[in-house]
C-alpha cells in the first residue's frame, strides 16, 4: 500500500490474532523497536470506542520514511495514518502491524490494545501484600504499566517499588539495582486487588484493560498531596502524573485504597481526612483534565491493635459520607474480610475486593449489570422496643447468562438472616450499652432489626463496626459488604 513520504496519510491493515503471552514483553515472538506502541500497551478508548495510536520510531530511525503498512494476512481492518498516528483504531486487540520503511527492512508495531485504563493508587492494601499463593491467573487482555514504566501482561505481584525510576518509590538510586534484584529473587508477598479487578472488567465489558500502577505502602494523605506535584518523581502525586502521562494522558478511572496511615496517628489528622480526600479527588480530576473522572475507593477495614479507635472510625465515616457528596465516586467495604496480618487483607479477600470494585464500576460507569454497596439509610423505632436499621444500595438479585441474555438466578438481599454481627450501642465515650440481644434481617431483606433488652438511655449512639477490630458479617446477595457507620444519634429517632 504506497503512501506519501511525508507520512501525512496512509492506510493500515491490522492483524487480529490471539495473544499467547506478554510476559516476555515481546508478544508473538517478534521484537518491537517502536517507542509507541510498546508491546502490550493499552490505549484509552474514547466515547466512540476508538483511539488514535501514536507511531513513534526509535532514535536511530527517527528520520525513516514509511513506504507501506500492512498486516501479515488477508484479514484487513483499514485505519488511516495521519501525522504519525494510527487513527481511529477500534477497541480490541491484540493488534500487530508490519511496516516497510524507505531505508529497507520491515518493522513490527505492537502487539497493542485499545480499551480502558485504570489507575491503582493508595497505600499497602492497594499495592498488595497478600501471600503469593493461589493468586489470580493472568488474563490475556489485562496489561499493566509497571513501576519501571514498561508494559507487560498483568501478573502477580503487580507493584515493584524498587523498579521505579522515581526516588519517592525506589529510594537511593545508587543501591536501587541491587535491591531490585534481591526483591525479585526472594519475594513471597504482593498479591493485590488490581488483577482480579482488571480480569472482571475485561470479562464484563469485553474490552482490554490496562492497569497503571502507582501505589506505595505506608503513605498518608499529606504524602499524596497535590501541592507536591512540582517535585516530580520525588513525590507520590508527581510520580502518579508521570505514569498517567506515560500511559497516554487519559484514563477511564481511578481506584484508591488508602486511609490507614491517617487513622492511626491521632484525632487531629483523622478529622482533616475528609477535607484532604475531597481536595485530592478534585486535584486529580483537574490535573488529568477529566472533570467527571470516576473515582472508586475502599473504606478501610480492620486493624488488630489496642490503640484509640476514634481516629480510625473517624476516617471510615469520612469515607462513607464522601461517596454521598462527591459526584462520580463510590466505595466498597472490606470490614468482613480476613486479614493476613494485623492490617492487611489476605489474598483471597483481595480477590473479592477487586471483584466488588468491578461490580461498582460496571454499574456506575458502564450502566451494565453490576452492584452497589449497601450503606446506612436511616434508623427508626420498631415494634416491641426494637430498632430498625434501614439500608440503601442493597443488591437483591444475582444474574447469570442464558443464551446470551441475563436472567435472575437468586432473589435475596441482606444476609445472614439471623445473628448479624457488628452492631453496638455506646455512649459518647465509647462505653458499650449492652442492650442488643439479637440482630436479624427483616422480611424484605433490606433492613436489620435490633432486639433490645430494655429502654435506650439518653445519650446513646448506634454503631456498625465500632472499634479497630470488629467482627462484622453483613453482606448481600452479590457479596457486597455493608459499610461501617457511626455514631448515629438515637435520642431524636421516632
LINPE-V667460 format. One record per residue. RES is the residue in three letters. PHI is phi as a letter, one per 20 degrees, with the letter a starting at -180 (999 if undefined). NEAR is the number of other ideal C-beta (glycine too) atoms within 10 Angstrom. D_LAST is the distance of its C-alpha to the last C-alpha in Angstrom with 1 decimal. Layout:
RES,PHI,NEAR,D_LAST
RES,PHI,NEAR,D_LAST
This chain:
UNK,999,15,77.2
UNK,f,9,79.0
UNK,c,18,77.0
UNK,f,10,78.1
UNK,f,10,78.8
UNK,e,9,76.3
UNK,m,17,73.5
UNK,f,12,72.0
UNK,b,12,71.4
UNK,b,21,71.8
UNK,d,15,70.5
UNK,d,26,68.8
UNK,d,19,68.7
UNK,d,27,66.1
UNK,e,21,66.4
UNK,d,14,63.4
UNK,c,17,63.8
UNK,f,6,61.8
UNK,e,18,61.1
UNK,f,14,62.5
UNK,a,16,61.0
UNK,d,26,60.4
UNK,g,13,60.4
UNK,e,12,63.9
UNK,m,15,63.1
UNK,d,14,65.9
UNK,i,23,64.5
UNK,m,19,67.3
UNK,m,8,69.6
UNK,d,14,70.7
UNK,f,11,70.5
UNK,d,23,68.7
UNK,e,11,70.2
UNK,f,22,67.9
UNK,f,13,65.5
UNK,b,18,63.3
UNK,f,28,62.3
UNK,e,22,62.1
UNK,g,26,62.2
UNK,n,30,58.7
UNK,f,28,57.2
UNK,d,31,54.2
UNK,d,28,54.1
UNK,f,18,50.8
UNK,f,22,50.9
UNK,e,13,49.9
UNK,f,5,47.7
UNK,e,9,50.7
UNK,m,14,51.1
UNK,c,16,54.2
UNK,b,23,55.5
UNK,e,18,58.6
UNK,d,28,60.2
UNK,f,14,62.5
UNK,d,21,65.9
UNK,d,14,67.1
UNK,f,19,70.5
UNK,f,12,71.3
UNK,g,7,73.3
UNK,f,8,76.6
UNK,c,14,76.1
UNK,f,9,74.3
UNK,e,9,77.2
UNK,f,16,77.4
UNK,d,13,77.7
UNK,e,23,76.1
UNK,e,17,78.6
UNK,b,16,76.3
UNK,c,24,73.0
UNK,b,17,72.7
UNK,e,18,71.1
UNK,d,15,73.0
UNK,b,10,72.8
UNK,e,7,72.8
UNK,e,11,69.0
UNK,d,15,68.4
UNK,c,15,65.3
UNK,f,10,66.7
UNK,b,23,65.1
UNK,e,16,66.7
UNK,d,22,67.7
UNK,c,14,67.3
UNK,l,12,68.0
UNK,n,15,67.5
UNK,c,18,64.3
UNK,f,27,63.8
UNK,e,16,61.9
UNK,l,17,59.1
UNK,f,26,59.1
UNK,f,16,56.5
UNK,g,20,53.7
UNK,q,18,55.1
UNK,p,27,58.0
UNK,f,24,59.7
UNK,d,25,62.3
UNK,c,23,65.8
UNK,c,27,68.4
UNK,e,17,72.1
UNK,c,21,73.7
UNK,e,15,77.4
UNK,d,16,78.4
UNK,g,11,81.5
UNK,f,10,83.0
UNK,o,7,83.0
UNK,o,10,80.7
UNK,c,12,77.4
UNK,d,20,74.0
UNK,c,19,70.7
UNK,d,25,67.3
UNK,o,25,64.3
UNK,f,27,62.8
UNK,c,29,59.7
UNK,c,31,56.5
UNK,c,27,54.3
UNK,a,26,50.6
UNK,c,24,47.5
UNK,d,24,47.4
UNK,c,25,44.4
UNK,e,26,44.4
UNK,d,28,43.4
UNK,c,29,42.4
UNK,p,25,40.6
UNK,d,23,41.6
UNK,f,22,42.7
UNK,f,26,40.2
UNK,e,28,41.2
UNK,g,30,44.9
UNK,n,28,44.7
UNK,c,22,45.7
UNK,f,24,45.3
UNK,g,14,48.3
UNK,e,14,50.9
UNK,c,11,50.8
UNK,l,11,49.6
UNK,e,21,48.8
UNK,f,24,48.2
UNK,f,9,51.4
UNK,g,19,52.7
UNK,d,20,52.0
UNK,f,16,55.0
UNK,d,24,53.1
UNK,c,28,51.1
UNK,d,33,52.9
UNK,c,26,52.1
UNK,e,28,53.4
UNK,f,20,54.1
UNK,f,25,54.0
UNK,e,15,57.7
UNK,n,16,57.3
UNK,d,15,58.8
UNK,e,23,57.4
UNK,b,22,57.5
UNK,f,22,55.8
UNK,f,28,52.5
UNK,c,18,53.1
UNK,f,21,51.3
UNK,e,20,51.2
UNK,f,25,50.5
UNK,e,26,50.5
UNK,c,19,53.7
UNK,f,20,53.2
UNK,f,19,56.8
UNK,e,20,58.1
UNK,f,25,56.5
UNK,f,14,59.0
UNK,e,24,56.3
UNK,f,16,56.6
UNK,f,21,52.8
UNK,e,22,52.6
UNK,d,22,56.0
UNK,m,14,57.1
UNK,g,8,60.8
UNK,f,10,62.8
UNK,f,7,65.9
UNK,d,11,64.4
UNK,f,18,62.1
UNK,f,12,64.5
UNK,f,10,65.1
UNK,f,15,61.5
UNK,f,18,60.7
UNK,f,11,63.5
UNK,f,11,62.3
UNK,f,15,58.7
UNK,f,11,59.8
UNK,e,7,62.0
UNK,c,7,59.5
UNK,f,11,56.0
UNK,c,8,53.8
UNK,c,16,50.3
UNK,q,19,48.9
UNK,f,26,47.0
UNK,c,31,44.1
UNK,e,32,41.6
UNK,f,32,43.8
UNK,f,29,46.2
UNK,g,25,43.6
UNK,f,29,41.8
UNK,f,31,45.0
UNK,f,23,46.2
UNK,f,24,43.0
UNK,f,31,43.2
UNK,f,22,46.9
UNK,f,13,46.4
UNK,e,16,43.6
UNK,e,19,44.9
UNK,m,11,48.5
UNK,c,20,49.7
UNK,f,29,50.9
UNK,c,28,48.7
UNK,d,28,49.8
UNK,d,26,48.0
UNK,d,24,48.7
UNK,e,29,48.5
UNK,b,29,47.3
UNK,f,28,45.2
UNK,b,25,46.2
UNK,f,18,44.7
UNK,m,10,43.5
UNK,d,21,42.9
UNK,d,20,40.3
UNK,f,19,39.0
UNK,f,14,41.7
UNK,f,16,44.4
UNK,e,25,43.0
UNK,g,16,43.0
UNK,f,20,44.3
UNK,f,11,46.3
UNK,e,17,48.6
UNK,f,17,49.7
UNK,f,10,53.0
UNK,e,15,53.9
UNK,l,15,54.3
UNK,f,17,54.8
UNK,e,12,54.1
UNK,c,21,50.4
UNK,f,26,47.8
UNK,f,24,46.8
UNK,f,18,50.4
UNK,f,26,51.3
UNK,f,27,48.5
UNK,f,20,49.8
UNK,f,18,53.3
UNK,f,23,52.2
UNK,f,22,50.4
UNK,f,10,53.5
UNK,f,15,55.7
UNK,f,21,53.6
UNK,p,21,54.3
UNK,n,13,51.7
UNK,c,16,49.0
UNK,c,21,46.5
UNK,e,22,43.8
UNK,a,20,41.1
UNK,c,26,40.2
UNK,d,29,38.7
UNK,c,27,37.4
UNK,b,30,36.6
UNK,a,28,36.5
UNK,p,26,34.5
UNK,g,22,35.5
UNK,f,21,38.1
UNK,e,26,35.6
UNK,e,25,33.1
UNK,c,21,35.6
UNK,c,12,37.4
UNK,p,12,35.0
UNK,f,11,31.8
UNK,f,8,33.6
UNK,f,19,34.8
UNK,f,23,31.4
UNK,f,15,29.8
UNK,e,15,32.5
UNK,f,23,32.0
UNK,g,17,29.6
UNK,f,11,32.0
UNK,f,18,35.1
UNK,f,24,33.9
UNK,f,15,33.0
UNK,f,14,36.3
UNK,f,20,38.1
UNK,f,21,36.9
UNK,f,14,37.9
UNK,f,16,41.3
UNK,g,23,41.9
UNK,f,18,41.3
UNK,f,12,43.5
UNK,f,14,46.3
UNK,e,18,46.3
UNK,m,9,46.4
UNK,c,17,43.5
UNK,f,10,40.6
UNK,d,9,38.4
UNK,g,19,39.5
UNK,f,21,37.1
UNK,c,25,35.8
UNK,d,25,34.3
UNK,b,25,33.5
UNK,d,23,32.3
UNK,f,26,29.5
UNK,g,26,31.3
UNK,d,28,30.9
UNK,e,24,32.1
UNK,b,18,34.4
UNK,e,10,36.1
UNK,b,14,36.4
UNK,d,7,35.7
UNK,f,12,35.0
UNK,f,14,31.9
UNK,f,20,29.2
UNK,g,17,27.4
UNK,f,21,29.7
UNK,f,27,29.6
UNK,f,24,25.9
UNK,f,19,26.0
UNK,f,25,28.4
UNK,g,26,26.4
UNK,f,21,23.3
UNK,f,22,25.6
UNK,f,25,27.1
UNK,f,19,23.9
UNK,f,16,22.8
UNK,f,19,26.3
UNK,f,20,26.4
UNK,e,12,23.7
UNK,d,9,25.6
UNK,d,15,29.3
UNK,f,9,30.8
UNK,m,16,32.8
UNK,c,22,31.3
UNK,a,21,29.7
UNK,c,23,29.2
UNK,c,26,29.6
UNK,d,27,28.5
UNK,c,25,31.0
UNK,f,22,28.9
UNK,e,21,30.0
UNK,e,19,33.7
UNK,f,10,36.5
UNK,d,16,38.5
UNK,e,17,42.3
UNK,b,10,42.1
UNK,f,11,39.7
UNK,b,19,38.2
UNK,d,22,39.7
UNK,f,28,38.5
UNK,f,17,41.3
UNK,g,25,43.4
UNK,f,16,41.7
UNK,f,20,38.3
UNK,f,30,39.6
UNK,f,24,40.8
UNK,f,20,37.3
UNK,f,26,36.1
UNK,g,23,38.8
UNK,f,22,37.9
UNK,f,29,34.2
UNK,f,28,35.3
UNK,f,28,37.6
UNK,f,26,35.0
UNK,f,25,32.9
UNK,f,26,36.1
UNK,f,18,37.3
UNK,f,17,34.2
UNK,f,18,33.3
UNK,d,19,36.9
UNK,d,15,39.0
UNK,m,8,36.7
UNK,e,13,37.9
UNK,f,15,36.1
UNK,b,21,34.4
UNK,b,24,31.0
UNK,c,18,27.9
UNK,e,27,26.1
UNK,f,23,22.6
UNK,b,22,20.1
UNK,g,21,16.5
UNK,d,14,14.5
UNK,a,12,10.8
UNK,c,20,8.5
UNK,c,13,5.6
UNK,e,13,5.5
UNK,d,16,8.8
UNK,f,7,11.4
UNK,m,8,13.3
UNK,m,14,11.2
UNK,e,16,11.3
UNK,d,24,9.7
UNK,d,16,10.5
UNK,d,25,12.2
UNK,e,15,13.4
UNK,c,24,16.8
UNK,d,13,19.0
UNK,m,19,22.8
UNK,f,26,23.1
UNK,e,22,26.7
UNK,d,16,27.2
UNK,c,15,30.9
UNK,e,16,34.0
UNK,c,14,37.3
UNK,c,10,40.9
UNK,e,10,44.0
UNK,c,9,46.1
UNK,l,5,49.2
UNK,n,5,47.9
UNK,d,8,44.6
UNK,e,12,41.1
UNK,c,10,39.6
UNK,f,11,36.5
UNK,c,12,37.4
UNK,b,12,34.0
UNK,c,10,30.7
UNK,b,16,27.8
UNK,r,20,25.0
UNK,f,24,23.5
UNK,b,15,25.7
UNK,f,13,26.4
UNK,f,13,24.6
UNK,c,9,24.3
UNK,l,9,24.7
UNK,f,23,23.0
UNK,d,15,24.0
UNK,p,20,22.7
UNK,e,20,19.2
UNK,b,22,18.9
UNK,d,20,16.8
UNK,b,19,18.7
UNK,e,14,19.2
UNK,g,10,20.4
UNK,e,7,23.9
UNK,n,16,23.3
UNK,f,8,23.7
UNK,f,13,22.0
UNK,d,18,19.6
UNK,f,11,21.0
UNK,d,18,18.3
UNK,f,18,18.2
UNK,d,10,20.9
UNK,b,13,20.5
UNK,c,22,19.2
UNK,c,16,20.0
UNK,f,22,19.9
UNK,f,16,18.3
UNK,f,9,20.8
UNK,e,11,20.5
UNK,m,17,21.3
UNK,c,18,18.9
UNK,b,23,16.1
UNK,d,21,16.3
UNK,e,18,14.7
UNK,d,23,14.8
UNK,e,15,15.9
UNK,d,17,15.6
UNK,e,10,18.3
UNK,p,10,16.5
UNK,f,9,13.7
UNK,f,17,12.5
UNK,f,12,14.7
UNK,f,8,13.9
UNK,m,13,15.0
UNK,d,18,14.3
UNK,c,18,14.4
UNK,d,24,14.3
UNK,c,21,17.6
UNK,c,25,19.6
UNK,n,31,23.2
UNK,f,25,23.3
UNK,n,20,26.8
UNK,e,21,30.2
UNK,c,16,30.9
UNK,f,20,27.8
UNK,e,11,28.3
UNK,c,23,26.1
UNK,c,15,27.0
UNK,e,25,24.4
UNK,c,21,26.4
UNK,c,25,26.8
UNK,g,20,29.6
UNK,e,23,31.5
UNK,m,15,31.3
UNK,e,24,29.0
UNK,f,24,27.1
UNK,f,27,23.5
UNK,f,27,23.4
UNK,f,28,22.4
UNK,b,22,19.5
UNK,p,18,18.1
UNK,e,16,17.1
UNK,d,16,13.4
UNK,f,12,11.7
UNK,d,18,8.8
UNK,f,10,8.8
UNK,d,5,6.5
UNK,f,14,3.8
UNK,c,5,0.0
